[in-house]
Amino acid sequence: MLQQSRTARQIRASTPLHIERRAAIRYQSNHEASCAIGSEAQQAWGRVKDISVQGVGLLLDREIKPGTRLVVDIHSKIQPLPMRVPAHVVRCEKHSSTTWVIGCKFEIPLSEEDLLFHL
């Protein structure tokens, strides 16, 4: 019994601990999204992966460098007009051969009410 206890401790000590640093609840989504990128007239299209009052995870058709400013349009099946939110890129990772995961922080956090209204 003592041997099992040590083994369990050793396993826990060697297993990386994932600490959630996000302060807001993230909601999974699959809404369509589009972005106006920076001051250039470039557009990117894709889907919302997850969203919170503080930011959004997007699956887009291109890489966008961290620090880039965007205007994100999140389309809803319920609302006739998209929710338009200024944001900046904080993370960019290749997801597949044709998509990138783009983590964005909203310039001004959404209210919980606005967020839920557009889900």
C-alpha positions in Angstrom: 0.0 0.0 0.0 2.8 2.4 0.8 4.5 1.6 -2.5 1.3 2.5 -4.4 1.0 5.8 -2.6 4.5 6.8 -3.6 3.9 5.8 -7.2 0.7 7.9 -7.3 2.7 10.9 -5.9 5.4 10.4 -8.5 2.9 10.2 -11.3 1.2 13.4 -10.1 4.6 15.2 -9.8 5.6 14.2 -13.3 2.3 15.2 -14.9 2.1 18.8 -16.1 -0.6 20.8 -14.3 -2.8 22.8 -16.7 -3.8 26.1 -15.0 -6.6 28.0 -16.7 -5.6 31.6 -16.9 -8.7 32.9 -18.6 -10.9 34.9 -16.3 -14.1 34.6 -18.4 -16.2 31.6 -19.4 -15.7 30.6 -23.0 -18.6 29.3 -25.0 -18.1 26.9 -27.9 -19.5 28.1 -31.2 -19.6 27.4 -34.9 -20.9 30.8 -36.1 -19.6 32.2 -39.3 -17.1 35.0 -38.9 -15.3 37.5 -41.1 -12.5 40.1 -40.2 -11.3 43.3 -41.7 -7.5 43.1 -41.1 -5.7 46.2 -40.0 -5.9 49.4 -42.0 -5.6 47.4 -45.2 -8.7 46.4 -47.0 -7.9 42.7 -46.5 -10.7 40.3 -45.4 -10.5 36.9 -43.8 -13.3 34.4 -43.5 -13.9 31.5 -41.2 -15.8 30.3 -38.1 -15.9 31.1 -34.4 -14.3 28.3 -32.4 -15.1 29.8 -28.9 -16.0 33.2 -27.5 -16.1 35.0 -24.2 -16.8 38.5 -23.0 -13.1 39.2 -23.3 -12.2 37.6 -26.7 -12.8 35.1 -29.4 -11.0 32.1 -30.9 -11.4 32.1 -34.7 -10.7 29.4 -37.3 -9.6 31.5 -40.3 -8.4 30.9 -43.8 -5.0 32.7 -43.2 -2.3 33.5 -40.7 -2.6 36.8 -38.9 0.3 38.0 -36.8 -0.1 38.8 -33.1 -0.5 42.5 -32.5 -2.6 43.0 -35.7 -5.8 44.9 -35.2 -9.0 43.5 -36.6 -12.7 44.3 -36.8 -14.4 41.0 -36.3 -18.0 40.4 -37.6 -19.7 37.4 -35.9 -22.7 36.2 -37.7 -25.7 34.6 -36.0 -28.5 32.5 -37.3 -30.9 34.4 -35.0 -29.8 38.0 -35.4 -30.1 39.7 -38.8 -26.9 41.8 -38.4 -23.5 40.5 -37.4 -22.0 41.6 -34.1 -19.0 43.9 -35.0 -16.2 44.0 -32.5 -12.8 45.7 -32.7 -10.0 43.3 -31.4 -6.4 42.5 -31.7 -4.6 39.2 -32.3 -2.9 37.7 -29.3 -2.2 34.2 -30.6 -1.9 32.5 -34.0 -1.3 28.8 -34.6 -1.6 26.6 -37.6 -4.6 24.3 -37.3 -4.6 22.4 -40.6 -3.2 22.8 -44.1 -5.9 25.4 -44.8 -6.8 27.0 -41.5 -5.3 28.9 -38.6 -6.5 29.3 -35.0 -6.5 33.0 -34.2 -6.9 34.1 -30.6 -8.2 37.7 -30.3 -8.8 40.0 -27.4 -11.6 42.5 -27.7 -10.6 46.1 -27.4 -13.7 46.7 -25.2 -15.1 43.6 -23.4 -18.6 42.6 -24.2 -21.3 42.5 -21.7 -22.5 39.0 -20.8 -26.0 40.1 -22.1 -24.6 41.1 -25.5 -22.6 37.9 -25.8 -25.5 35.6 -24.9 -27.8 37.6 -27.2 -25.6 36.8 -30.2 -25.0 33.1 -29.4 
